[in-house]
Amino acid sequence: MQQTEESFRQYVADRLAALSRVAYLLTGDVHLAEDLVQTTLIRVADRWDRIVRSGDPEPYVRRVLYTSHVSAWRRRKIHDEPYAEPPDRITPDPSGQVVVSLAVRQALARLSPRQRAVLVLRYFEDHTEARTAEILNLSVGTVKSHAREALERLRTVAPELAAAREGR
């Protein structure tokens, strides 16, 4: 029992930052990301001994994180809209990455949680379509259509991202 608890504590210490980054990309809000990570860790803590015995716990924890995010969204049924309107045009900024980061954050906030999860898994975590489908318990075709629709929506709601990409 003591060894299992210590193993869980060590995992949390080692992986908390990475899990928090992914949760933030999924939720677009620091506080919601913290809640998502906490919910995920609570869910896996009770099963930690079994999870560790079956091998690497990372895929299992990530899957719980992504499915918890989608489940929370389903329960909430509220669509959050950003308060600030994007600027009419982007002006050059010496800290260019900050501007792009904010634009990406706002654009991701306009996607559904499932679309966000697909984009984060495919392009931030660099998973294949098959692995993304496995993690989210979807078909590969559904992953492809969510990715296509999400990228299409990003092009519509955040044209500044395309301009920032061309400006590189």
C-alpha positions as CSV (number, residue, x, y, z in Angstrom):
1,M,0.0,0.0,0.0
2,Q,2.8,2.4,1.0
3,Q,4.7,1.6,-2.2
4,T,1.6,2.2,-4.4
5,E,1.0,5.5,-2.8
6,E,4.6,6.6,-3.2
7,S,4.5,5.5,-6.8
8,F,1.4,7.6,-7.4
9,R,3.0,10.6,-5.7
10,Q,6.1,10.3,-7.8
11,Y,4.0,10.1,-11.0
12,V,2.1,13.2,-10.1
13,A,5.3,15.1,-9.3
14,D,6.9,14.0,-12.5
15,R,3.9,14.5,-14.9
16,L,1.8,17.3,-13.3
17,A,3.2,20.0,-15.5
18,A,2.7,18.1,-18.8
19,L,-0.9,17.1,-17.8
20,S,-1.6,20.7,-16.8
21,R,-0.4,22.0,-20.2
22,V,-2.6,19.5,-22.1
23,A,-5.6,20.3,-19.9
24,Y,-5.1,24.0,-20.5
25,L,-5.0,23.5,-24.2
26,L,-8.2,21.5,-24.0
27,T,-10.1,23.9,-21.7
28,G,-8.6,27.3,-22.6
29,D,-8.9,28.3,-18.9
30,V,-6.3,27.9,-16.1
31,H,-8.9,27.1,-13.5
32,L,-10.8,24.6,-15.6
33,A,-7.5,23.0,-16.5
34,E,-6.6,22.6,-12.8
35,D,-10.1,21.1,-12.2
36,L,-9.7,18.7,-15.1
37,V,-6.3,17.5,-13.9
38,Q,-7.5,17.1,-10.4
39,T,-10.6,15.1,-11.5
40,T,-8.3,12.9,-13.7
41,L,-5.9,12.2,-10.8
42,I,-8.8,11.4,-8.4
43,R,-10.2,8.9,-10.9
44,V,-6.9,7.2,-11.4
45,A,-5.7,7.2,-7.8
46,D,-8.2,4.5,-6.7
47,R,-7.0,2.2,-9.5
48,W,-3.3,3.1,-9.4
49,D,-2.0,-0.3,-8.3
50,R,-3.8,-2.0,-11.2
51,I,-2.8,0.7,-13.7
52,V,0.9,0.4,-12.8
53,R,0.8,-3.4,-12.9
54,S,-0.5,-3.3,-16.4
55,G,2.5,-1.3,-17.6
56,D,3.1,2.4,-18.5
57,P,0.4,4.5,-16.7
58,E,0.7,7.5,-19.1
59,P,-1.7,6.3,-21.9
60,Y,-4.3,5.4,-19.3
61,V,-4.0,8.7,-17.5
62,R,-4.1,10.7,-20.8
63,R,-7.2,8.8,-21.9
64,V,-9.0,9.6,-18.6
65,L,-8.0,13.2,-19.0
66,Y,-9.4,13.5,-22.5
67,T,-12.6,11.6,-21.7
68,S,-13.1,13.6,-18.5
69,H,-12.9,16.7,-20.6
70,V,-15.5,15.6,-23.1
71,S,-17.7,14.3,-20.3
72,A,-17.5,17.5,-18.3
73,W,-18.5,19.4,-21.4
74,R,-21.5,17.2,-22.0
75,R,-22.7,17.7,-18.5
76,R,-22.3,21.4,-18.6
77,K,-24.0,22.0,-22.0
78,I,-22.9,25.6,-21.9
79,H,-20.9,27.1,-24.8
80,D,-18.4,29.6,-23.5
81,E,-17.7,32.5,-25.8
82,P,-14.7,34.7,-25.3
83,Y,-15.5,38.2,-24.0
84,A,-13.0,40.2,-26.1
85,E,-13.5,40.6,-29.8
86,P,-10.4,39.9,-31.9
87,P,-8.7,43.0,-33.3
88,D,-9.7,44.1,-36.8
89,R,-6.1,43.7,-37.9
90,I,-3.0,42.4,-36.3
91,T,-0.2,44.9,-35.9
92,P,3.4,43.8,-35.7
93,D,4.4,43.1,-32.1
94,P,7.9,42.5,-31.0
95,S,6.8,39.7,-28.8
96,G,5.1,38.0,-31.8
97,Q,4.8,34.6,-30.1
98,V,2.5,36.1,-27.4
99,V,0.1,37.4,-30.0
100,V,0.0,34.1,-31.8
101,S,-0.4,32.2,-28.5
102,L,-3.4,34.4,-27.5
103,A,-4.9,34.0,-31.0
104,V,-4.5,30.2,-30.8
105,R,-6.0,30.2,-27.3
106,Q,-9.0,32.2,-28.4
107,A,-9.5,30.2,-31.6
108,L,-9.4,26.9,-29.7
109,A,-12.0,28.2,-27.2
110,R,-14.4,28.5,-30.1
111,L,-14.2,24.8,-31.0
112,S,-16.2,22.0,-29.4
113,P,-14.3,20.0,-26.7
114,R,-14.1,17.0,-28.9
115,Q,-12.7,19.0,-31.8
116,R,-10.2,20.6,-29.4
117,A,-9.2,17.2,-28.0
118,V,-8.7,15.9,-31.6
119,L,-6.5,18.8,-32.5
120,V,-4.5,18.7,-29.3
121,L,-3.8,15.0,-29.7
122,R,-3.0,15.2,-33.4
123,Y,-1.0,18.3,-33.6
124,F,0.3,19.1,-30.1
125,E,0.9,15.6,-28.9
126,D,1.7,14.4,-32.4
127,H,-0.4,11.2,-32.3
128,T,-1.6,9.4,-35.4
129,E,-5.2,9.4,-36.4
130,A,-5.5,5.8,-35.2
131,R,-4.0,6.5,-31.8
132,T,-6.2,9.6,-31.4
133,A,-9.2,7.5,-32.2
134,E,-8.1,4.9,-29.7
135,I,-7.6,7.5,-26.9
136,L,-10.9,9.2,-27.5
137,N,-12.8,5.9,-28.2
138,L,-13.9,7.1,-31.6
139,S,-13.6,5.7,-35.1
140,V,-10.7,6.9,-37.3
141,G,-13.2,8.4,-39.7
142,T,-14.7,10.5,-36.9
143,V,-11.3,11.7,-35.9
144,K,-10.6,12.7,-39.5
145,S,-13.9,14.6,-39.8
146,H,-13.5,16.3,-36.4
147,A,-10.0,17.4,-37.4
148,R,-11.1,18.6,-40.8
149,E,-14.1,20.5,-39.3
150,A,-12.0,22.0,-36.5
151,L,-9.3,23.3,-38.9
152,E,-12.0,24.7,-41.2
153,R,-13.6,26.4,-38.3
154,L,-10.2,27.8,-37.2
155,R,-9.6,29.2,-40.6
156,T,-13.0,30.9,-40.4
157,V,-13.0,32.3,-36.9
158,A,-9.2,33.1,-36.7
159,P,-7.9,34.2,-40.1
160,E,-5.1,36.0,-38.1
161,L,-3.5,32.6,-37.5
162,A,-3.0,32.1,-41.3
163,A,-1.5,35.6,-41.5
164,A,0.8,34.8,-38.6
165,R,1.8,31.6,-40.2
166,E,2.6,33.3,-43.5
167,G,4.6,36.0,-41.7
168,R,7.1,33.5,-40.4
